[in-house]
Amino acid sequence: MSRQLWEREYLNPAISSSTNRQPSHGTAFLRGCLPRIARVRGPRRLLDLGCGGGRNAGVLTETGLAYHGMDFAYRPLAKAAARDTDGSLRLVQGSMADRLPFADGAFSLVTAFTSVENVVEDRQLRTLAEEARRVLCPGGLLYVYFLTTEDDYYRPLVDLGPDGRSLTYDPVTGLRQRVYRLSELSALFHPSFALLDSEEFVFRDTRSNGTYLRRLAAGLWASG
Ligand SMILES: C[S@@+](CC[C@H](N)C(=O)[O-])C[C@H]1O[C@@H](n2cnc3c(N)ncnc32)[C@H](O)[C@@H]1O
């Protein structure tokens, strides 16, 4: 269901990342992590989960790692492929809520830019962390840029469940997503990953129905 909604979103975009050709705000903190990424002694490859149209591929290749993007929707992957003029991007269709279609220890870095929001169950998040750890080499890094519970667009859409999860339903896109606090995400990634560093992002963003103060955050985790 959610895959069909994302296919529709790329056909009739409401979310800025679906059309924006500029890299995500979250790539700014990643640039600051480049020295730490360079110290990972592993395969010279990275995996970008929920890669969308590949707008972050340019910045991510500054790591010196070969870009592998995975998304479960076909339309954004076709967009990423169309942008890949030199054929350097490896693009795979698959869901990050399932077993990842890669060998153990295949990557030095796994990234996710505003995509873990679509994995809403604790159990699925823990499986995702275990899978990310499995495909990373020893000492590999996980970088996640995510929507927080304080984000002005999503905060009014939050339906706080009895289990404390902040689930959102967006009537514009029809998407059900989960917004996080850094501590919550870190707890779900434990014991597969330990938090190394984090940063908050606050910026204005215009969507079809108004301008909002967006509050996102990024974290860098090391595989445990
Ligand atoms: C907000 S977009 C972000 C795209 C890209 N990371 C960016 O920053 O431009 C979220 C992306 O996650 C993808 N996605 C959502 N759930 C997914 C899943 N279970 N497995 C793989 N991709 C998923 C969507 O198709 C969409 O392309």
The ligand as a Gaussian input file, in Angstrom:
#p B3LYP/6-31G(d) Opt

LIG

0 1
 C       10.920000      11.538000       1.532000
 S       11.510000      10.473000       0.275000
 C       13.266000      10.773000       0.420000
 C       14.023000      10.369000      -0.801000
 C       15.529000      10.646000      -0.743000
 N       16.166000       9.957000       0.349000
 C       15.788000      12.135000      -0.657000
 O       16.313000      12.621000       0.362000
 O       15.485000      12.812000      -1.651000
 C       11.329000       8.835000       0.989000
 C       11.724000       7.711000       0.047000
 O       11.688000       6.469000       0.769000
 C       11.152000       5.474000      -0.085000
 N       10.636000       4.387000       0.761000
 C        9.593000       4.458000       1.620000
 N        9.432000       3.272000       2.247000
 C       10.407000       2.454000       1.772000
 C       10.759000       1.091000       2.026000
 N       10.075000       0.326000       2.894000
 N       11.824000       0.579000       1.373000
 C       12.521000       1.321000       0.474000
 N       12.216000       2.611000       0.173000
 C       11.173000       3.166000       0.824000
 C       10.100000       6.200000      -0.906000
 O        9.778000       5.527000      -2.096000
 C       10.789000       7.534000      -1.138000
 O       11.541000       7.514000      -2.330000

